[in-house]
Amino acid sequence: MTYQLGINVDAIKAIDTHVHVEVGDDGHLALPQPVRDAAVAYFKAEPAVPSIAEIADYYRGLEIAAVVFTVDATTALGYPPNSSEDIARGAARHNDILIPFGSVDPLQGHAAIEKANRLVHDFGVRGFKFHPSVQGFDPSEQTHYPLYEALTGHGLPLIFHTGQTGIGAGTRGGFGVKLGYSNPILLDSVAADFPDLTIIMAHPSVPWQDEAIAVATHKANVYIDLSGWSPKYFPPQLVRQANSLLQDKVLFGSDYPLISPERWLADFENLDLKPHIRPKILKNNAIQVLGLG
């Protein structure tokens, strides 16, 4: 089943650009249990693991479209993820509300390119998600440029995790997860060398927020999604720039199921933003970036 976009953007209130599918159709979890246990301890909560159908029903009830994905860190974690193919099939069954992104393991070289091409051509994914720290790769290394070249050819956006992560937090050696791979300044080289590649830097990039703002301001092809943090905890410089220079470059994202869109939106209401900027962040910027217009 190939995904065909069926979203009526005029009928939805917002677009959540960052939603994790944590469990496959077969019950396989996205992360190995020790890593998952560490994340639960870090966030002091056991996040739900809704199925793709449950996510669709939930977001449909909110009248919010959702970008859904997993992360393929097979090489770094020694553990296969839940299936991007199944996510795309599920999104195709709920194409009025879900937008599927694929994920490939950059450390698998040509095999990653082949899988990415298959996810686009055979399953209709609308973009790709990467998590450099969890996947164990420096996104600026030129060994990954053939993958970016292939993805540029598809004209689809890429989401890169940036900043701190709860994955592996508090464990011996952080479970091998290297935070530096998620410094947004590493994406500056990628954006410069692939100017036709749309890059979305996920999350407030603490402790590198200023680097993220610099890259997004300097590179026309780089955006920021606001997922993973309640808006009341956003760094003040991020709010200031979202309210001015970056008003066309920031996107609503929740990081569901870790943070619910209801909580995010409730706290977003209390941010000191100009009225005309709110709809840009909640929907209009994503329509442009995701090619939904």
N, C-alpha and C positions, 0 to 999 in steps of 0.2 A: 504494500500500500504506500503510494507516494503522497507526501504532504502537498496540499494545494491551499494557499492562503484563502481563508473564508471570513476574515475579521472585518466587520463594519466599524471603521474607526470613529464614525460619527455617533455610534450607539454605545460606545464605552466611555467610562469616566477617566481612565488612566491606563498606562502600560507599565507593568512591573517588569523591568529588564533583567531581573536576577532571581530566579527561582530554581532551587535544587530538587531534582528527583532522586531521593535517597534509597529507593528500593526498586528492583526490577519486577517485571511481571511474574518471574519465577521465585520471588522472595529474596533474591540475592541483594545484599546490602552494598551500597556504593563504597564503603570504607571497611577495612579489616577491623575486627572488634577491638583490639587494643587501641587503635587510633581513635575509633569512635568513643571509647570509654574516656580517653584523655580529653576529647572535645566536650563531652558531657560534663566532666569535672570542671573544665575551664569556664564554661558558660553557666555552670550551676543549674542546669536543667536538662532533662531528657527530651530532646526535640522529637516531634512526631515524625513518622515515616509514611506519609500518605502516598497512595498509589497515584499513577498518572490520571486515572479517572476521578479519583477523589480531589486531586488538585484542580482539575477542570471544573468540577461541580462547585468547588469552593470559590474559585475566581469568577465563574459565571454568575454566581449569586451576588458577588461584589460589583459586577459590571466592569471588571478590570481584566485586560488581556495580560498574558504572562509568557515571558521567555523562559523555557524549561531546558535543563541540561544536567549532565553528570560530568565527572572529571576522570579521564583515563590516565592513571598514574601506574600502570601495570609494571613498568620496569623499576621505578623508584620504590614502590611499596611491595613488589612481589605479590601483587593481588589484583585480579582483574576487576574492572568496574562493572556496574550494571550497564546494560546495553544501550548505546546511543541509537541503535537501529530500533529497539523497542520503544524508546522515547519518541522517535519520529513517527512510528506507527500509531502510538497512542495519541500524539498531537494531531495526526491526520484524522483520527476518529472524533477529535474535538477541535477542529480547525476554526471554529467560530470564536475561540478564546485562547488557544495555546499556540505558541510559536516555537518550534524545535530548533535548538542549536546542537551541533555535534561536538564530540571531543575525541582527539587522537593523542597518542603518546609521542611527543617530539623525539624522544630517545630511540624510537624505532625507525628513524630515517625514512627510507623509501617506502617501507610498509605503511608509515603514517600518511604519506602522500597518497598512496593507493586507497587507503581507507577513507581519507577525506574526500577524494574524488567520488568514491562510491556513495558516501553519505549524501553528497550533493546531488549526484546524477540519479541514484536509485531510490533515495529516500526524501529528497527535497528539503534538507536542513537549510536554515536561513542564516546560519553563522556558526561560529565555533567558540568554545570556552577553553581557556588555559589557566593553570595554576602553577606558575613557575616553581614556587617553594615545594609544593607537594609532589609535582612531577619531576623535580630535581634537575632543572635546566636553567641556564642563563639565557634569557630570551634575546640578548644582544649578540650572542655568538653566531658567527657566520655559517657554522655548520647547519643552522636551522633555516638559513635563507632559502634553500630550495622549497621548503614547506611553505614559507611565506609567499614565495613566487607563485606557487600553485594556488594558494588561497586568494591571492590578489586577482588571479585570473577569473575566479568565480564572482568577484565583486561583492563579497559578503563581509560583514563586520566580525571582528575578533574581540572577545572579552578576555582580559588578563587580570587575574587577581593581583592586587597590590597591597602593600602594607602588612601589618601584623596578621597572624593567623592563630586560631585556636587549635588547629590540627597538630597534634603531637605536643601541645603545650604542657609543661610540667613533667614530662617523661624524661628518662635518661637520654641526654643528647637531643632532646626534642624529637625523638623518633627519627633522627637524621634529617629532619626538615630544616632547610637553610633559609632564614628570613631574607637575607640579602638578595636572593634571586627575585624577590618581589618588590625591590626598590623601583619606583616608576621611572627613574632616570634611565634605567636600562632600556626602556621602550622608546626613548628619544632617538636612539640610533635606528631602531626598526622603522619608526615613523619617517625619519629622514630618508632612509634608503628605499622605502616603499611608500611613496607619497600618495599612491592610489589605494592603499590599504587602510580601511577604517578600523581604528583601535579604540576600544573602550576600556579605560582603567577602572577596575571595579573597586569600590569602597573608598571612604575617606582613608588616605594612604598613610596613616599614622605608623611610624614616626617621620614619614617623608612627605608630609602634606605640601610643603612649599615646592618640592621637586615636581610633584604631580601638577600643581597649578602652573608652574613654569612650562612644563611640556605641553599641557592642554592649551595654554595661551599662545605658545610659539608655533605649534603644529596644527594646521587647519584640519588634519585628518584624525585628531585625537580628542576623545571625550572622556567624561568621568561619570560613572554611575554611583549613586549615593547609598548603596546597599550596605548591610552588615552592621550599621550603627543606627540607633535611634537618633532622629534629627536634633534632639535636645543636647546630644553630646558631640555634635559636629564641631570641628575646629573653627574658631571664629573667622580665620582667614578664608576658609572654604565658603562659609556663608556669605562673607563680604564679596567674594569674587562671583559666586553664583548670582548675586544680586546686581552684578554689574558686567564686568568683562566676559564672564563665562556663562551668561544667561542662556546662550544658545548651545552650550557645550555640556550641560549637566542633565542627568537622566534619573528619574525615579527608579529605585530598585529596593527590594525589601531584604533579600537573603532568606526568604521563606524556605523551609519551615523554622529556621532559627529565629527570625523576627517576622511577626505577622504583618501583612500590609495594613490592617486596621490600626495596629499600634503605631506603625511608621507614619501613616497619614494623620493620625490624631496629633502626634508630636510636630509634624510638619506644619500643621495649622498655626502653631505658636511661633514659628520662625518669623523674624522681621524681614519679610520680602515684599517687594513692590507687587501690587496686584496683577499686573500684566505678565509677570515672570512665572507665577505659579502654574498656569496652564502649559507653559513651555516645558517646565521641569516634569510635570505629571504626564504629559502626553505628546505635545507637539514636537519636541526635540526627538523623541523616540520614533515618531512617524517618519521623520526625515532619515534618521540613522539606519533604521530597519527597512527602509524602502517600502513603507506601507501606504504612502500617499498615492 
